[in-house]
Amino acid sequence: AAGSAAPRRAAAPSMVTSSPKAPGRNPSLASDAGSPVTLTRFMIEQAMLNVDQEHLQDLQSLMAAIQMACKKIAALVQKSGISNLTGLQEGGGSVNVQGEEQKKLDVISNEVLKSALKFSGKMGIVASEEEDTPVLVDEMWSGNYISVFDPLDGSSNIDAGIATGTIFGIFEDTKTCLTETWEDEITERELACMTATMQPGTGLVCSGYCMYSSSTVMVLTFGNGTHGFTLDPEIGEFIMTHPDIKIPKRGKIYSFNEANEPDWDPVLKQYVQNLKTGKGTSGEKYSARYIGSMVADVHRTLLYGGVFGYPGDAKNPNGKLRLMYECAPMSFLIEQAGGIATTTEVRCMDVIPTNIHQRVPLVLGSPDDVQELLDMYAAQK
């Protein structure tokens, strides 16, 4: 369901600050001779060097569950074409809460990730793009964290062998979110716990994505920078390959679905036209790159710089990306890498959800590129 109308456009913000979670100390991010930095080792070192941040201890268990689920999903994606895992769930007709037809791997990936998080022993609530409502974890396994995720972003591309990915975010919750039954009717206490799921991005303690492409790459942040790991299939471990990623201040690539251009507002139309013709601030002509899988498009933007967006337009004023499952987790990553993520009206991380499946416009990327657009909006006032 679409979210409520966005607030009125504020003045263009300058370079945003990162999440209020205190940045921790980083261990040496370079591999020792013959001893690569695995994701497991990285998590242990983070917890040891930041003993004042208790959530890092808990995140060791959560990240163990997430990386195991992502390995499983990566294996399923790789063999989908020869395992009858392509195509629509139930041959068509299976629809999620957003009214989108589900692919077979949408459903399977959702169950894989949900199960892994449930049995981590740290999760109180699990909220998925594929579920109608957040799911309370059984008391035996319950903890004080909330997970939001898109189990298989870009799944419409899966049959064509194009990159897909998993997006996740972790919130810390002080409530005791336990449930004794799995009935449809829930108590006021359980409802309060589920409402606690709807936090702004500033409440995230961790977010990341796992991209399934020519290699399997996990990029994540705990509020102390953005780091990338690549799955080594020989040893079955994620190895640090992109330590402390910094997005270029300006790129030469823009990534929008230009089929929607007729419905864009005049400012956005002019901004993209300037990028194409070299009439923007940089004076450079930009190239267009759009995959249609958010994880892949954001990954390229993070490494090469530039701007990615799925803005609001006349047809979809709130855009099509979900705040909780896509926009907030990706915004946390981008900001931690030195970029900007905005709805073009407010900082995306500051948006307080009014609906668990709320959609918001999103533009993110290199700070100079995104700021140029924000300045154009401010100048029209």
Backbone torsions as a table, in degrees:
resi	resn	phi	psi	omega
1	ALA	NA	141.3	-179.3
2	ALA	-69.4	148.9	179.1
3	GLY	-78.9	-179.4	179.6
4	SER	-73.0	166.1	-177.3
5	ALA	-60.3	143.3	-178.2
6	ALA	-71.3	154.3	178.3
7	PRO	-67.4	166.5	-179.0
8	ARG	-64.8	148.4	-176.1
9	ARG	-65.0	126.7	176.9
10	ALA	-90.6	173.3	176.3
11	ALA	-60.4	151.3	-176.4
12	ALA	-60.2	123.2	178.3
13	PRO	-74.5	153.7	174.4
14	SER	-86.6	-171.3	-178.3
15	MET	-51.1	123.1	-172.8
16	VAL	-80.1	158.7	174.7
17	THR	-89.8	167.0	-178.6
18	SER	-82.7	177.8	179.2
19	SER	-57.2	148.5	-177.7
20	PRO	-67.7	-9.2	175.7
21	LYS	-58.9	127.6	-175.1
22	ALA	-62.2	129.5	178.1
23	PRO	-63.6	136.1	179.4
24	GLY	-93.2	174.5	175.4
25	ARG	-80.9	143.7	178.6
26	ASN	-102.2	135.8	171.6
27	PRO	-70.8	174.6	174.6
28	SER	-58.0	124.6	-176.1
29	LEU	-92.9	0.4	178.4
30	ALA	-92.1	142.3	180.0
31	SER	-69.0	137.3	169.9
32	ASP	-69.1	158.1	179.2
33	ALA	-57.6	118.0	178.3
34	GLY	74.4	5.5	-178.1
35	SER	-133.1	86.3	-178.1
36	PRO	-66.7	152.3	176.8
37	VAL	-83.5	106.2	176.8
38	THR	-84.0	164.3	177.3
39	LEU	-62.5	-37.9	178.5
40	THR	-62.4	-46.9	178.5
41	ARG	-63.1	-42.1	179.2
42	PHE	-57.9	-44.5	-179.8
43	MET	-63.6	-42.2	179.5
44	ILE	-62.2	-45.3	-178.9
45	GLU	-65.9	-38.6	177.4
46	GLN	-60.2	-44.8	-179.2
47	ALA	-66.4	-38.4	-179.5
48	MET	-68.0	-38.0	-175.7
49	LEU	-86.9	-9.3	-179.1
50	ASN	-131.2	59.7	-175.2
51	VAL	-65.0	-18.3	178.8
52	ASP	-76.7	-12.8	179.3
53	GLN	-106.4	89.6	-172.5
54	GLU	-62.3	-28.0	-176.9
55	HIS	-64.5	-22.3	179.3
56	LEU	-66.7	-30.1	175.4
57	GLN	-64.5	-45.5	-179.8
58	ASP	-67.1	-34.5	-177.3
59	LEU	-68.1	-17.5	174.0
60	GLN	-60.2	-45.7	179.2
61	SER	-67.6	-41.5	-178.7
62	LEU	-65.2	-42.8	-179.2
63	MET	-69.7	-30.7	174.5
64	ALA	-61.9	-40.8	178.6
65	ALA	-68.7	-43.2	-177.7
66	ILE	-66.4	-44.2	-177.7
67	GLN	-68.7	-32.2	175.9
68	MET	-66.3	-41.8	178.0
69	ALA	-63.3	-41.0	-179.0
70	CYS	-67.2	-35.4	175.6
71	LYS	-63.2	-41.3	179.7
72	LYS	-65.4	-45.1	179.9
73	ILE	-64.6	-40.3	178.1
74	ALA	-58.5	-42.2	179.2
75	ALA	-65.6	-39.7	178.7
76	LEU	-65.1	-41.7	179.5
77	VAL	-63.8	-42.6	-177.4
78	GLN	-62.0	-35.1	-177.1
79	LYS	-107.0	14.5	-176.2
80	SER	-59.7	-37.2	-176.8
81	GLY	-70.1	-21.5	-178.7
82	ILE	-111.8	6.4	-177.9
83	SER	-123.3	18.1	179.0
84	ASN	57.2	38.9	179.3
85	LEU	-108.3	6.0	175.2
86	THR	-90.4	170.3	177.7
87	GLY	88.4	-176.9	-175.5
88	LEU	-84.4	148.4	175.6
89	GLN	-63.3	134.0	179.2
90	GLU	59.2	26.1	179.4
91	GLY	71.6	12.3	-176.5
92	GLY	111.4	149.3	179.0
93	GLY	103.9	-17.1	175.8
94	SER	-83.4	118.1	-172.1
95	VAL	-124.5	137.4	177.2
96	ASN	-85.0	-176.0	-174.0
97	VAL	-65.7	-22.8	177.9
98	GLN	-82.4	-1.2	-178.7
99	GLY	83.4	15.5	-179.3
100	GLU	-97.6	138.9	176.3
101	GLU	-68.1	134.6	-176.9
102	GLN	-90.3	136.6	170.6
103	LYS	-80.2	159.3	178.2
104	LYS	-56.1	-43.0	-177.1
105	LEU	-72.8	-21.1	172.3
106	ASP	-58.4	-49.8	-175.7
107	VAL	-68.1	-45.7	-178.6
108	ILE	-64.7	-45.8	-179.3
109	SER	-62.4	-37.5	177.9
110	ASN	-61.6	-44.1	-179.7
111	GLU	-67.9	-38.9	179.5
112	VAL	-61.4	-48.9	-177.0
113	LEU	-71.0	-40.9	179.9
114	LYS	-62.5	-42.2	179.6
115	SER	-65.6	-43.2	-179.6
116	ALA	-61.6	-43.1	-179.2
117	LEU	-69.5	-39.8	-179.7
118	LYS	-57.4	-44.2	-174.7
119	PHE	-90.9	11.9	174.3
120	SER	-73.8	-20.1	-179.7
121	GLY	80.6	2.9	-177.4
122	LYS	-117.0	-7.9	-169.8
123	MET	-99.3	129.3	175.8
124	GLY	-97.0	-38.0	-178.2
125	ILE	-136.9	138.0	176.2
126	VAL	-121.5	123.4	-179.8
127	ALA	-122.5	123.3	-176.8
128	SER	-121.1	147.9	174.7
129	GLU	-59.0	-26.2	-177.1
130	GLU	-88.7	-4.0	-178.4
131	GLU	-106.0	144.6	178.8
132	ASP	-63.8	-43.3	-177.4
133	THR	-135.8	161.3	174.9
134	PRO	-60.6	150.5	-178.1
135	VAL	-110.0	125.6	176.6
136	LEU	-81.7	134.1	-179.4
137	VAL	-79.7	141.3	-179.7
138	ASP	-56.5	145.8	-174.2
139	GLU	-53.8	-36.3	-177.2
140	MET	-59.7	-32.2	-174.6
141	TRP	-112.6	4.3	-168.7
142	SER	-75.0	147.8	175.1
143	GLY	-137.7	-161.9	-173.6
144	ASN	-113.5	34.3	177.1
145	TYR	-124.0	154.1	179.6
146	ILE	-119.8	129.0	178.4
147	SER	-111.6	136.2	172.5
148	VAL	-123.3	138.5	-177.8
149	PHE	-158.6	153.8	167.6
150	ASP	-108.3	107.3	-170.4
151	PRO	-65.5	-32.9	-179.8
152	LEU	-147.4	82.0	176.9
153	ASP	-66.7	139.0	179.1
154	GLY	77.7	21.3	-175.0
155	SER	-64.4	-18.7	176.5
156	SER	-64.5	-18.4	179.5
157	ASN	-91.7	-4.9	-168.4
158	ILE	-62.1	-38.1	-177.4
159	ASP	-69.5	-18.0	179.1
160	ALA	-97.3	3.7	177.9
161	GLY	71.0	22.6	-179.9
162	ILE	-89.5	152.7	-175.2
163	ALA	-53.8	137.5	174.9
164	THR	-129.6	-177.0	-179.8
165	GLY	-172.1	170.1	175.6
166	THR	-113.5	133.9	177.2
167	ILE	-116.0	135.8	-179.4
168	PHE	-142.9	153.9	174.1
169	GLY	-142.0	147.4	179.9
170	ILE	-124.6	126.1	173.9
171	PHE	-108.8	150.2	172.6
172	GLU	-97.4	138.5	-177.6
173	ASP	-129.2	134.4	-178.9
174	THR	-87.0	-10.5	-179.7
175	LYS	-77.3	156.8	174.6
176	THR	-94.6	97.9	-172.2
177	CYS	-96.5	79.0	179.1
178	LEU	-110.8	147.6	176.5
179	THR	-131.0	140.2	-177.6
180	GLU	-101.0	-16.9	-179.9
181	THR	-136.3	169.0	176.7
182	TRP	-117.0	32.5	-179.1
183	GLU	-73.7	159.8	178.5
184	ASP	-66.0	-35.2	179.9
185	GLU	-85.5	130.9	-178.5
186	ILE	-118.1	157.9	-178.8
187	THR	-78.7	168.4	177.9
188	GLU	-62.4	-36.3	179.2
189	ARG	-63.4	-43.8	178.8
190	GLU	-67.3	-36.3	177.8
191	LEU	-64.3	-39.1	178.0
192	ALA	-63.0	-38.1	178.2
193	CYS	-64.8	-42.5	-178.8
194	MET	-68.1	-34.7	176.6
195	THR	-64.1	-31.2	179.5
196	ALA	-64.0	-15.8	176.9
197	THR	-62.9	-31.1	-172.9
198	MET	-84.5	73.0	177.8
199	GLN	-104.9	152.2	173.1
200	PRO	-69.5	164.8	-178.4
201	GLY	-60.0	-22.6	179.3
202	THR	-64.6	-15.6	178.2
203	GLY	-86.1	-5.1	-178.9
204	LEU	-67.6	136.6	171.9
205	VAL	-103.3	-13.6	179.2
206	CYS	-160.8	143.6	169.4
207	SER	-151.9	161.8	-179.7
208	GLY	-178.5	179.6	173.6
209	TYR	-144.6	156.6	173.6
210	CYS	-123.9	120.6	-177.7
211	MET	-100.8	131.3	179.6
212	TYR	-106.3	103.7	-175.4
213	SER	-145.5	-139.8	177.5
214	SER	-61.1	-25.4	168.9
215	SER	-139.0	165.4	177.5
216	THR	-99.7	116.4	-173.0
217	VAL	-121.6	129.6	174.6
218	MET	-112.1	127.5	177.4
219	VAL	-120.3	132.2	-175.0
220	LEU	-150.8	166.0	174.8
221	THR	-142.7	147.8	172.7
222	PHE	-117.2	16.9	-178.9
223	GLY	94.8	10.2	179.4
224	ASN	-132.9	44.1	-178.0
225	GLY	106.5	167.7	-179.5
226	THR	-113.8	129.9	-173.3
227	HIS	-130.3	145.3	-178.0
228	GLY	-118.9	141.2	-178.8
229	PHE	-130.8	140.6	179.0
230	THR	-114.6	134.0	-178.5
231	LEU	-72.4	122.4	173.6
232	ASP	-90.1	107.9	-175.3
233	PRO	-67.3	-18.5	-179.2
234	GLU	-73.0	-36.2	-178.4
235	ILE	-111.9	-6.1	177.4
236	GLY	69.5	28.6	-179.5
237	GLU	-125.1	148.1	171.6
238	PHE	-80.7	123.7	-177.3
239	ILE	-109.1	135.6	179.5
240	MET	-64.7	120.1	179.1
241	THR	-122.7	-17.3	-178.5
242	HIS	-133.2	76.1	-179.5
243	PRO	-73.3	138.1	172.5
244	ASP	46.8	62.6	-177.8
245	ILE	-64.1	133.6	173.9
246	LYS	-122.0	120.0	179.5
247	ILE	-70.0	137.0	176.8
248	PRO	-55.9	146.3	-179.0
249	LYS	-62.5	-29.4	176.3
250	ARG	-148.8	144.3	178.4
251	GLY	-117.4	-164.6	178.0
252	LYS	-133.8	22.8	-178.0
253	ILE	-130.6	134.1	170.4
254	TYR	-116.0	146.2	-173.4
255	SER	-136.2	92.2	176.4
256	PHE	-133.6	155.7	172.0
257	ASN	-81.3	95.6	-172.9
258	GLU	-71.8	-7.7	173.4
259	ALA	-63.8	-21.2	179.8
260	ASN	-90.2	0.9	-174.3
261	GLU	-53.9	-39.4	179.2
262	PRO	-59.2	-24.1	-178.3
263	ASP	-96.9	-1.0	179.3
264	TRP	-72.0	159.4	174.3
265	ASP	-76.6	161.1	-174.9
266	PRO	-58.4	-34.9	-178.6
267	VAL	-65.1	-46.7	-179.5
268	LEU	-65.3	-40.4	177.2
269	LYS	-57.4	-45.6	-178.2
270	GLN	-67.5	-38.1	179.7
271	TYR	-59.9	-49.7	-179.4
272	VAL	-66.6	-38.1	177.0
273	GLN	-61.8	-39.7	177.2
274	ASN	-62.5	-40.0	179.2
275	LEU	-64.7	-40.0	-179.0
276	LYS	-65.6	-40.1	-170.8
277	THR	-98.1	-1.3	-179.7
278	GLY	77.4	20.4	180.0
279	LYS	-97.4	8.5	177.7
280	GLY	-79.6	-174.9	-177.4
281	THR	-58.7	-38.3	-176.6
282	SER	-76.3	-22.0	-176.7
283	GLY	77.0	3.5	-179.1
284	GLU	-96.6	145.5	171.7
285	LYS	-84.8	126.7	-177.3
286	TYR	-91.0	156.4	173.3
287	SER	-98.8	151.8	177.0
288	ALA	-98.0	131.9	174.9
289	ARG	-139.9	118.4	179.4
290	TYR	-144.0	115.5	-176.9
291	ILE	-92.5	-33.8	-177.2
292	GLY	89.9	8.8	172.1
293	SER	-122.0	113.0	-172.4
294	MET	-56.4	-42.3	-178.9
295	VAL	-58.2	-46.8	-178.7
296	ALA	-66.5	-43.1	-179.4
297	ASP	-66.7	-41.0	178.9
298	VAL	-69.0	-38.5	179.7
299	HIS	-60.0	-45.8	177.9
300	ARG	-62.7	-43.5	-179.9
301	THR	-61.9	-40.2	-179.7
302	LEU	-62.3	-40.4	-176.1
303	LEU	-85.4	-38.2	-174.1
304	TYR	-101.1	-16.8	-175.7
305	GLY	86.0	176.3	-176.8
306	GLY	111.1	-156.8	-174.9
307	VAL	-137.6	137.2	175.0
308	PHE	-122.3	142.8	177.5
309	GLY	-158.6	150.0	164.9
310	TYR	-130.3	83.8	-173.0
311	PRO	-78.4	168.9	170.3
312	GLY	-72.7	153.3	177.7
313	ASP	-147.6	-175.6	-177.3
314	ALA	-61.0	-34.0	-178.5
315	LYS	-80.5	-40.4	-179.2
316	ASN	-129.7	84.6	-175.2
317	PRO	-57.7	-28.5	-180.0
318	ASN	-99.8	14.0	-178.1
319	GLY	71.8	-164.3	-178.9
320	LYS	-126.7	-6.9	-178.3
321	LEU	-87.0	143.9	-177.5
322	ARG	-86.5	133.2	-178.5
323	LEU	-59.9	-50.4	-171.9
324	MET	-72.1	-40.1	-169.6
325	TYR	-94.7	-22.2	-174.6
326	GLU	-126.6	-55.8	-170.0
327	CYS	-68.1	-49.9	-177.5
328	ALA	-64.9	-48.9	178.8
329	PRO	-59.8	-42.8	179.6
330	MET	-67.8	-35.9	178.8
331	SER	-64.1	-40.2	177.7
332	PHE	-59.9	-46.4	178.7
333	LEU	-60.4	-48.2	-176.3
334	ILE	-64.1	-43.8	179.7
335	GLU	-63.9	-39.2	179.7
336	GLN	-67.7	-19.5	176.2
337	ALA	-94.2	4.6	176.8
338	GLY	95.7	9.7	-179.0
339	GLY	-97.0	-172.3	178.5
340	ILE	-124.3	140.9	174.1
341	ALA	-132.5	125.0	-172.1
342	THR	-145.3	157.1	170.4
343	THR	-86.1	-0.2	-169.0
344	THR	80.1	-5.6	176.6
345	GLU	-116.6	-40.8	179.5
346	VAL	-142.6	163.1	172.6
347	ARG	-60.5	129.3	-175.6
348	CYS	-60.7	-36.7	-178.5
349	MET	-64.3	-19.5	-177.0
350	ASP	-91.9	-7.7	-177.5
351	VAL	-70.3	123.9	177.9
352	ILE	-89.8	120.3	-176.6
353	PRO	-63.7	142.8	173.0
354	THR	-112.4	-7.0	-178.8
355	ASN	-152.8	138.2	-175.9
356	ILE	-62.9	-25.3	178.8
357	HIS	-110.8	25.3	-178.1
358	GLN	-59.8	140.9	175.8
359	ARG	-106.3	146.9	175.6
360	VAL	-141.2	152.2	172.3
361	PRO	-65.9	153.8	179.7
362	LEU	-147.0	132.3	168.7
363	VAL	-133.9	127.5	-178.7
364	LEU	-143.2	162.5	176.3
365	GLY	146.5	-151.5	-177.6
366	SER	-59.1	138.5	-174.3
367	PRO	-58.7	-41.4	-178.9
368	ASP	-69.4	-37.1	180.0
369	ASP	-67.1	-46.4	-178.5
370	VAL	-70.8	-39.0	179.9
371	GLN	-62.8	-34.0	177.4
372	GLU	-59.3	-42.2	177.6
373	LEU	-66.6	-43.4	179.8
374	LEU	-62.0	-38.3	178.5
375	ASP	-65.1	-36.1	178.0
376	MET	-65.8	-39.9	177.1
377	TYR	-65.0	-40.1	-179.1
378	ALA	-66.0	-35.2	-176.9
379	ALA	-70.2	-20.3	-178.3
380	GLN	-80.7	-10.4	-177.7
381	LYS	-70.5	NA	NA
